[in-house]
Amino acid sequence: LKNADLKIYQVASVEARANRRYLENQKRGIPCDLKEIEKDIEKRDYIDSHRENSPLVKADDAILLDTSDMTIDEEVNAILELFRKKVGA
């Protein structure tokens, strides 16, 4: 959203995202390999950031939020805090 008042570029390490996916798959009983998940994420990240049309890049005015070591509740709270600071609430 080019004209958004608050822009957040959310990232997490490949290892953190792979581990999350691995644990989700384990919960669902889906057989998986952590190293394969990491490779898949790395490949997807490369494709997303190098595609010709609309490559995934951080906007100059976006706030970088690294969620590698956050729980989902911590992520939500961090985003809400950034919003409150932006709007002065």
MOPAC internal coordinates of N, CA, C and O (Angstrom, degrees):
PM7 1SCF
backbone

  N    0.0000 0     0.00 0     0.00 0    0    0    0
  C    1.4522 1     0.00 0     0.00 0    1    0    0
  C    1.5176 1   108.26 1     0.00 0    2    1    0
  O    1.2310 1   121.40 1   -81.26 1    3    2    1
  N    1.2951 1   114.94 1    98.74 1    3    2    1
  C    1.4568 1   121.95 1  -171.96 1    5    3    2
  C    1.5298 1   113.43 1   -55.43 1    6    5    3
  O    1.2310 1   119.64 1   143.14 1    7    6    5
  N    1.3100 1   118.29 1   -36.86 1    7    6    5
  C    1.4677 1   121.43 1  -175.44 1    9    7    6
  C    1.5276 1   113.63 1  -104.50 1   10    9    7
  O    1.2310 1   119.84 1  -161.19 1   11   10    9
  N    1.2956 1   117.91 1    18.81 1   11   10    9
  C    1.4661 1   121.30 1  -179.42 1   13   11   10
  C    1.5252 1   110.45 1   -65.14 1   14   13   11
  O    1.2310 1   120.63 1   -35.99 1   15   14   13
  N    1.3216 1   116.40 1   144.01 1   15   14   13
  C    1.4649 1   121.50 1   177.80 1   17   15   14
  C    1.5264 1   111.32 1   -69.61 1   18   17   15
  O    1.2310 1   120.47 1   148.20 1   19   18   17
  N    1.3004 1   116.71 1   -31.80 1   19   18   17
  C    1.4574 1   121.72 1  -179.77 1   21   19   18
  C    1.5229 1   108.46 1  -131.24 1   22   21   19
  O    1.2310 1   121.22 1   -56.86 1   23   22   21
  N    1.3197 1   115.27 1   123.14 1   23   22   21
  C    1.4608 1   120.75 1   177.27 1   25   23   22
  C    1.5232 1   108.01 1  -118.97 1   26   25   23
  O    1.2310 1   121.35 1   -50.84 1   27   26   25
  N    1.3151 1   115.01 1   129.16 1   27   26   25
  C    1.4562 1   120.82 1  -179.64 1   29   27   26
  C    1.5219 1   107.82 1  -123.42 1   30   29   27
  O    1.2310 1   121.05 1   -52.49 1   31   30   29
  N    1.3131 1   115.59 1   127.51 1   31   30   29
  C    1.4662 1   121.44 1   175.58 1   33   31   30
  C    1.5167 1   105.95 1  -106.73 1   34   33   31
  O    1.2310 1   121.23 1   -75.10 1   35   34   33
  N    1.3148 1   115.25 1   104.90 1   35   34   33
  C    1.4500 1   122.12 1  -173.55 1   37   35   34
  C    1.5215 1   109.68 1   -92.48 1   38   37   35
  O    1.2310 1   120.87 1   -51.89 1   39   38   37
  N    1.3255 1   115.94 1   128.11 1   39   38   37
  C    1.4632 1   121.64 1   178.82 1   41   39   38
  C    1.5244 1   109.56 1  -131.58 1   42   41   39
  O    1.2310 1   121.75 1   -17.75 1   43   42   41
  N    1.3086 1   114.25 1   162.25 1   43   42   41
  C    1.4621 1   121.78 1   171.55 1   45   43   42
  C    1.5179 1   105.83 1  -154.69 1   46   45   43
  O    1.2310 1   120.68 1   -28.86 1   47   46   45
  N    1.3006 1   116.31 1   151.14 1   47   46   45
  C    1.4599 1   120.24 1  -178.92 1   49   47   46
  C    1.5298 1   110.21 1   -62.57 1   50   49   47
  O    1.2310 1   121.51 1   -24.34 1   51   50   49
  N    1.3111 1   114.72 1   155.66 1   51   50   49
  C    1.4664 1   120.39 1   176.33 1   53   51   50
  C    1.5197 1   109.33 1   -57.31 1   54   53   51
  O    1.2310 1   120.67 1   136.98 1   55   54   53
  N    1.3191 1   116.32 1   -43.02 1   55   54   53
  C    1.4661 1   120.46 1  -178.14 1   57   55   54
  C    1.5280 1   111.45 1   -61.82 1   58   57   55
  O    1.2310 1   120.47 1   136.50 1   59   58   57
  N    1.3233 1   116.71 1   -43.50 1   59   58   57
  C    1.4660 1   120.06 1  -179.41 1   61   59   58
  C    1.5281 1   110.82 1   -65.39 1   62   61   59
  O    1.2310 1   120.65 1   135.35 1   63   62   61
  N    1.3301 1   116.37 1   -44.65 1   63   62   61
  C    1.4648 1   119.59 1  -179.59 1   65   63   62
  C    1.5192 1   111.48 1   -66.86 1   66   65   63
  O    1.2310 1   120.33 1   141.02 1   67   66   65
  N    1.3268 1   116.97 1   -38.98 1   67   66   65
  C    1.4611 1   120.19 1   178.49 1   69   67   66
  C    1.5254 1   110.40 1   -64.91 1   70   69   67
  O    1.2310 1   120.67 1   137.63 1   71   70   69
  N    1.3120 1   116.32 1   -42.37 1   71   70   69
  C    1.4611 1   119.83 1   179.54 1   73   71   70
  C    1.5281 1   111.08 1   -63.41 1   74   73   71
  O    1.2310 1   120.47 1   139.41 1   75   74   73
  N    1.3307 1   116.71 1   -40.59 1   75   74   73
  C    1.4764 1   119.66 1   177.42 1   77   75   74
  C    1.5266 1   110.38 1   -60.94 1   78   77   75
  O    1.2310 1   120.57 1   133.27 1   79   78   77
  N    1.3321 1   116.52 1   -46.73 1   79   78   77
  C    1.4684 1   120.83 1  -179.72 1   81   79   78
  C    1.5250 1   110.10 1   -63.37 1   82   81   79
  O    1.2310 1   120.49 1   138.25 1   83   82   81
  N    1.3385 1   116.67 1   -41.75 1   83   82   81
  C    1.4568 1   121.47 1   179.31 1   85   83   82
  C    1.5331 1   110.62 1   -58.97 1   86   85   83
  O    1.2310 1   120.63 1   132.60 1   87   86   85
  N    1.3293 1   116.41 1   -47.40 1   87   86   85
  C    1.4689 1   120.30 1  -179.68 1   89   87   86
  C    1.5228 1   111.78 1   -65.27 1   90   89   87
  O    1.2310 1   120.30 1   141.31 1   91   90   89
  N    1.3413 1   117.02 1   -38.69 1   91   90   89
  C    1.4670 1   120.26 1   176.45 1   93   91   90
  C    1.5279 1   110.46 1   -61.66 1   94   93   91
  O    1.2310 1   120.58 1   134.29 1   95   94   93
  N    1.3280 1   116.50 1   -45.71 1   95   94   93
  C    1.4659 1   120.39 1   179.30 1   97   95   94
  C    1.5254 1   111.39 1   -62.71 1   98   97   95
  O    1.2310 1   120.70 1   138.91 1   99   98   97
  N    1.3239 1   116.27 1   -41.09 1   99   98   97
  C    1.4605 1   120.21 1   178.43 1  101   99   98
  C    1.5295 1   110.63 1   -60.28 1  102  101   99
  O    1.2310 1   120.43 1   136.67 1  103  102  101
  N    1.3399 1   116.78 1   -43.33 1  103  102  101
  C    1.4684 1   121.13 1   178.49 1  105  103  102
  C    1.5174 1   111.74 1   -59.79 1  106  105  103
  O    1.2310 1   120.98 1   143.20 1  107  106  105
  N    1.3287 1   115.72 1   -36.80 1  107  106  105
  C    1.4657 1   121.40 1  -177.61 1  109  107  106
  C    1.5274 1   112.50 1   -86.21 1  110  109  107
  O    1.2310 1   120.67 1   177.55 1  111  110  109
  N    1.3158 1   116.33 1    -2.45 1  111  110  109
  C    1.4543 1   119.97 1  -179.61 1  113  111  110
  C    1.5217 1   113.35 1    76.13 1  114  113  111
  O    1.2310 1   120.66 1  -157.37 1  115  114  113
  N    1.3247 1   116.34 1    22.63 1  115  114  113
  C    1.4622 1   121.10 1  -179.78 1  117  115  114
  C    1.5242 1   108.63 1   -92.16 1  118  117  115
  O    1.2310 1   120.09 1   -60.53 1  119  118  117
  N    1.3241 1   117.43 1   119.47 1  119  118  117
  C    1.4673 1   119.16 1   178.91 1  121  119  118
  C    1.5255 1   110.44 1   -64.69 1  122  121  119
  O    1.2310 1   120.20 1   -42.05 1  123  122  121
  N    1.3260 1   117.23 1   137.95 1  123  122  121
  C    1.4567 1   120.36 1  -178.13 1  125  123  122
  C    1.5214 1   110.35 1  -159.54 1  126  125  123
  O    1.2310 1   121.96 1   -15.72 1  127  126  125
  N    1.3209 1   113.85 1   164.28 1  127  126  125
  C    1.4564 1   121.54 1   179.69 1  129  127  126
  C    1.5308 1   107.72 1  -123.86 1  130  129  127
  O    1.2310 1   120.12 1   -54.99 1  131  130  129
  N    1.3053 1   117.38 1   125.01 1  131  130  129
  C    1.4608 1   122.19 1  -175.87 1  133  131  130
  C    1.5271 1   111.89 1   -57.46 1  134  133  131
  O    1.2310 1   119.77 1   136.02 1  135  134  133
  N    1.3193 1   118.04 1   -43.98 1  135  134  133
  C    1.4722 1   121.45 1  -178.85 1  137  135  134
  C    1.5275 1   111.33 1   -64.92 1  138  137  135
  O    1.2310 1   120.07 1   143.55 1  139  138  137
  N    1.3282 1   117.46 1   -36.45 1  139  138  137
  C    1.4634 1   120.75 1   177.40 1  141  139  138
  C    1.5306 1   110.61 1   -67.23 1  142  141  139
  O    1.2310 1   120.64 1   140.53 1  143  142  141
  N    1.3115 1   116.38 1   -39.47 1  143  142  141
  C    1.4654 1   120.43 1   177.61 1  145  143  142
  C    1.5249 1   109.26 1   -62.62 1  146  145  143
  O    1.2310 1   120.08 1   136.26 1  147  146  145
  N    1.3366 1   117.45 1   -43.74 1  147  146  145
  C    1.4657 1   120.79 1   177.94 1  149  147  146
  C    1.5291 1   111.06 1   -59.21 1  150  149  147
  O    1.2310 1   120.52 1   135.33 1  151  150  149
  N    1.3278 1   116.61 1   -44.67 1  151  150  149
  C    1.4733 1   120.45 1   179.09 1  153  151  150
  C    1.5194 1   111.14 1   -61.37 1  154  153  151
  O    1.2310 1   120.47 1   137.41 1  155  154  153
  N    1.3346 1   116.70 1   -42.59 1  155  154  153
  C    1.4660 1   120.96 1   179.31 1  157  155  154
  C    1.5259 1   111.44 1   -62.61 1  158  157  155
  O    1.2310 1   120.48 1   138.26 1  159  158  157
  N    1.3174 1   116.69 1   -41.74 1  159  158  157
  C    1.4652 1   120.46 1   179.92 1  161  159  158
  C    1.5193 1   110.67 1   -66.79 1  162  161  159
  O    1.2310 1   120.35 1   136.36 1  163  162  161
  N    1.3248 1   116.93 1   -43.64 1  163  162  161
  C    1.4692 1   120.59 1   178.03 1  165  163  162
  C    1.5255 1   110.72 1   -59.64 1  166  165  163
  O    1.2310 1   120.69 1   136.60 1  167  166  165
  N    1.3230 1   116.29 1   -43.40 1  167  166  165
  C    1.4667 1   120.89 1   179.44 1  169  167  166
  C    1.5245 1   110.63 1   -63.11 1  170  169  167
  O    1.2310 1   120.45 1   133.54 1  171  170  169
  N    1.3272 1   116.74 1   -46.46 1  171  170  169
  C    1.4651 1   120.67 1  -179.96 1  173  171  170
  C    1.5263 1   111.00 1   -63.17 1  174  173  171
  O    1.2310 1   120.34 1   138.15 1  175  174  173
  N    1.3314 1   116.95 1   -41.85 1  175  174  173
  C    1.4679 1   120.51 1   178.27 1  177  175  174
  C    1.5265 1   111.15 1   -59.51 1  178  177  175
  O    1.2310 1   121.15 1   136.24 1  179  178  177
  N    1.3225 1   115.40 1   -43.76 1  179  178  177
  C    1.4666 1   119.62 1   179.83 1  181  179  178
  C    1.5281 1   110.50 1   -62.77 1  182  181  179
  O    1.2310 1   120.63 1   132.71 1  183  182  181
  N    1.3161 1   116.40 1   -47.29 1  183  182  181
  C    1.4682 1   120.45 1   179.60 1  185  183  182
  C    1.5219 1   110.38 1   -60.76 1  186  185  183
  O    1.2310 1   120.29 1   133.45 1  187  186  185
  N    1.3291 1   117.05 1   -46.55 1  187  186  185
  C    1.4701 1   120.77 1  -178.19 1  189  187  186
  C    1.5259 1   112.39 1   -62.01 1  190  189  187
  O    1.2310 1   120.02 1   143.08 1  191  190  189
  N    1.3107 1   117.57 1   -36.92 1  191  190  189
  C    1.4635 1   120.30 1  -176.11 1  193  191  190
  C    1.5324 1   113.41 1   -89.02 1  194  193  191
  O    1.2310 1   119.85 1   170.42 1  195  194  193
  N    1.3349 1   117.90 1    -9.58 1  195  194  193
  C    1.4623 1   120.94 1  -178.32 1  197  195  194
  C    1.5277 1   114.19 1  -117.83 1  198  197  195
  O    1.2310 1   120.11 1  -175.45 1  199  198  197
  N    1.3234 1   117.39 1     4.55 1  199  198  197
  C    1.4654 1   118.27 1  -179.82 1  201  199  198
  C    1.5306 1   110.29 1   -68.52 1  202  201  199
  O    1.2310 1   121.06 1   -26.17 1  203  202  201
  N    1.3137 1   115.58 1   153.83 1  203  202  201
  C    1.4610 1   120.98 1  -176.66 1  205  203  202
  C    1.5228 1   112.12 1   -67.98 1  206  205  203
  O    1.2310 1   120.34 1   135.67 1  207  206  205
  N    1.3229 1   116.96 1   -44.33 1  207  206  205
  C    1.4636 1   121.18 1  -178.63 1  209  207  206
  C    1.5162 1   111.03 1   -99.09 1  210  209  207
  O    1.2310 1   120.97 1   -55.67 1  211  210  209
  N    1.3074 1   115.75 1   124.33 1  211  210  209
  C    1.4630 1   123.16 1   176.33 1  213  211  210
  C    1.5217 1   113.79 1    52.94 1  214  213  211
  O    1.2310 1   120.23 1  -123.09 1  215  214  213
  N    1.3311 1   117.17 1    56.91 1  215  214  213
  C    1.4703 1   117.88 1   177.55 1  217  215  214
  C    1.5322 1   109.89 1   -63.68 1  218  217  215
  O    1.2310 1   121.11 1   -32.48 1  219  218  217
  N    1.2993 1   115.48 1   147.52 1  219  218  217
  C    1.4564 1   121.14 1  -179.36 1  221  219  218
  C    1.5257 1   109.48 1   -76.40 1  222  221  219
  O    1.2310 1   120.96 1   -70.67 1  223  222  221
  N    1.3230 1   115.76 1   109.33 1  223  222  221
  C    1.4627 1   122.17 1   179.12 1  225  223  222
  C    1.5196 1   109.05 1  -140.66 1  226  225  223
  O    1.2310 1   120.83 1   -25.15 1  227  226  225
  N    1.3067 1   116.02 1   154.85 1  227  226  225
  C    1.4657 1   122.04 1   177.85 1  229  227  226
  C    1.5245 1   108.90 1   -74.76 1  230  229  227
  O    1.2310 1   120.69 1   -49.87 1  231  230  229
  N    1.3224 1   116.28 1   130.13 1  231  230  229
  C    1.4610 1   120.67 1   174.30 1  233  231  230
  C    1.5250 1   108.83 1   -66.69 1  234  233  231
  O    1.2310 1   120.42 1   -33.03 1  235  234  233
  N    1.3179 1   116.80 1   146.97 1  235  234  233
  C    1.4660 1   121.01 1  -178.33 1  237  235  234
  C    1.5216 1   112.63 1   -55.64 1  238  237  235
  O    1.2310 1   120.47 1   145.45 1  239  238  237
  N    1.3291 1   116.70 1   -34.55 1  239  238  237
  C    1.4679 1   120.48 1  -176.39 1  241  239  238
  C    1.5295 1   113.06 1   -99.85 1  242  241  239
  O    1.2310 1   120.31 1  -165.84 1  243  242  241
  N    1.3261 1   117.01 1    14.16 1  243  242  241
  C    1.4661 1   120.46 1   178.46 1  245  243  242
  C    1.5239 1   110.70 1   -87.05 1  246  245  243
  O    1.2310 1   121.32 1   -30.23 1  247  246  245
  N    1.3060 1   115.08 1   149.77 1  247  246  245
  C    1.4647 1   121.99 1   175.90 1  249  247  246
  C    1.5223 1   107.78 1   -91.75 1  250  249  247
  O    1.2310 1   120.65 1   -51.92 1  251  250  249
  N    1.3176 1   116.36 1   128.08 1  251  250  249
  C    1.4579 1   121.66 1   179.29 1  253  251  250
  C    1.5279 1   109.24 1   -81.47 1  254  253  251
  O    1.2310 1   120.62 1   -54.89 1  255  254  253
  N    1.3161 1   116.42 1   125.11 1  255  254  253
  C    1.4620 1   121.90 1   178.23 1  257  255  254
  C    1.5263 1   108.38 1  -122.68 1  258  257  255
  O    1.2310 1   120.76 1   -71.62 1  259  258  257
  N    1.3160 1   116.14 1   108.38 1  259  258  257
  C    1.4621 1   121.31 1   178.67 1  261  259  258
  C    1.5249 1   108.39 1   -89.59 1  262  261  259
  O    1.2310 1   121.02 1   -65.27 1  263  262  261
  N    1.3142 1   115.65 1   114.73 1  263  262  261
  C    1.4643 1   121.44 1  -176.39 1  265  263  262
  C    1.5253 1   112.87 1  -103.18 1  266  265  263
  O    1.2310 1   120.46 1  -164.28 1  267  266  265
  N    1.3166 1   116.73 1    15.72 1  267  266  265
  C    1.4699 1   121.00 1  -175.76 1  269  267  266
  C    1.5226 1   112.81 1   -52.17 1  270  269  267
  O    1.2310 1   120.50 1   138.03 1  271  270  269
  N    1.3054 1   116.65 1   -41.97 1  271  270  269
  C    1.4653 1   120.62 1  -175.20 1  273  271  270
  C    1.5227 1   112.84 1  -108.78 1  274  273  271
  O    1.2310 1   120.52 1  -155.91 1  275  274  273
  N    1.3321 1   116.62 1    24.09 1  275  274  273
  C    1.4637 1   120.62 1  -178.29 1  277  275  274
  C    1.5277 1   111.19 1  -109.78 1  278  277  275
  O    1.2310 1   121.40 1   -31.90 1  279  278  277
  N    1.3185 1   114.93 1   148.10 1  279  278  277
  C    1.4628 1   120.48 1   168.58 1  281  279  278
  C    1.5247 1   106.87 1   -81.04 1  282  281  279
  O    1.2310 1   120.26 1   -10.36 1  283  282  281
  N    1.3171 1   117.11 1   169.64 1  283  282  281
  C    1.4630 1   120.29 1   178.68 1  285  283  282
  C    1.5336 1   110.48 1   -61.01 1  286  285  283
  O    1.2310 1   120.05 1   140.79 1  287  286  285
  N    1.3193 1   117.50 1   -39.21 1  287  286  285
  C    1.4674 1   120.29 1   178.35 1  289  287  286
  C    1.5267 1   111.08 1   -64.28 1  290  289  287
  O    1.2310 1   120.15 1   140.64 1  291  290  289
  N    1.3221 1   117.32 1   -39.36 1  291  290  289
  C    1.4582 1   120.88 1   177.73 1  293  291  290
  C    1.5256 1   110.97 1   -65.98 1  294  293  291
  O    1.2310 1   120.48 1   142.50 1  295  294  293
  N    1.3252 1   116.69 1   -37.50 1  295  294  293
  C    1.4686 1   120.58 1   177.25 1  297  295  294
  C    1.5245 1   110.48 1   -62.06 1  298  297  295
  O    1.2310 1   121.07 1   130.83 1  299  298  297
  N    1.3257 1   115.56 1   -49.17 1  299  298  297
  C    1.4657 1   120.48 1  -179.86 1  301  299  298
  C    1.5231 1   109.93 1   -59.42 1  302  301  299
  O    1.2310 1   120.13 1   134.44 1  303  302  301
  N    1.3207 1   117.36 1   -45.56 1  303  302  301
  C    1.4651 1   120.60 1  -179.51 1  305  303  302
  C    1.5245 1   111.77 1   -64.04 1  306  305  303
  O    1.2310 1   119.95 1   141.86 1  307  306  305
  N    1.3193 1   117.70 1   -38.14 1  307  306  305
  C    1.4680 1   121.39 1   178.36 1  309  307  306
  C    1.5288 1   110.47 1   -64.10 1  310  309  307
  O    1.2310 1   120.38 1   137.25 1  311  310  309
  N    1.3187 1   116.88 1   -42.75 1  311  310  309
  C    1.4618 1   121.09 1   178.98 1  313  311  310
  C    1.5277 1   110.22 1   -66.11 1  314  313  311
  O    1.2310 1   120.28 1   136.31 1  315  314  313
  N    1.3133 1   117.07 1   -43.69 1  315  314  313
  C    1.4671 1   120.07 1   178.06 1  317  315  314
  C    1.5204 1   111.14 1   -61.58 1  318  317  315
  O    1.2310 1   120.06 1   140.90 1  319  318  317
  N    1.3234 1   117.50 1   -39.10 1  319  318  317
  C    1.4620 1   121.42 1   178.90 1  321  319  318
  C    1.5274 1   110.50 1   -65.28 1  322  321  319
  O    1.2310 1   120.13 1   137.60 1  323  322  321
  N    1.3146 1   117.36 1   -42.40 1  323  322  321
  C    1.4766 1   120.11 1   177.01 1  325  323  322
  C    1.5259 1   109.62 1   -61.74 1  326  325  323
  O    1.2310 1   120.26 1   139.41 1  327  326  325
  N    1.3073 1   117.11 1   -40.59 1  327  326  325
  C    1.4618 1   121.03 1   178.02 1  329  327  326
  C    1.5226 1   110.66 1   -63.09 1  330  329  327
  O    1.2310 1   120.41 1   133.31 1  331  330  329
  N    1.3287 1   116.83 1   -46.69 1  331  330  329
  C    1.4692 1   119.83 1  -179.79 1  333  331  330
  C    1.5135 1   111.85 1   -60.47 1  334  333  331
  O    1.2310 1   120.40 1   139.19 1  335  334  333
  N    1.3183 1   116.85 1   -40.81 1  335  334  333
  C    1.4656 1   120.66 1   178.18 1  337  335  334
  C    1.5247 1   111.19 1   -64.82 1  338  337  335
  O    1.2310 1   120.98 1   142.64 1  339  338  337
  N    1.3206 1   115.73 1   -37.36 1  339  338  337
  C    1.4745 1   120.52 1  -177.43 1  341  339  338
  C    1.5147 1   111.19 1   -69.58 1  342  341  339
  O    1.2310 1   120.24 1   136.52 1  343  342  341
  N    1.3226 1   117.15 1   -43.48 1  343  342  341
  C    1.4615 1   120.75 1  -176.21 1  345  343  342
  C    1.5265 1   112.75 1   -94.06 1  346  345  343
  O    1.2310 1   120.79 1   175.68 1  347  346  345
  N    1.3231 1   116.10 1    -4.32 1  347  346  345
  C    1.4548 1   119.46 1   178.34 1  349  347  346
  C    1.5081 1   114.52 1    75.67 1  350  349  347
  O    1.2310 1   120.09 1  -155.85 1  351  350  349
  N    1.3150 1   117.43 1    24.15 1  351  350  349
  C    1.4755 1   120.65 1  -178.24 1  353  351  350
  C    1.5065 1   111.01 1   -87.12 1  354  353  351
  O    1.2310 1   120.10 1   180.00 1  355  354  353

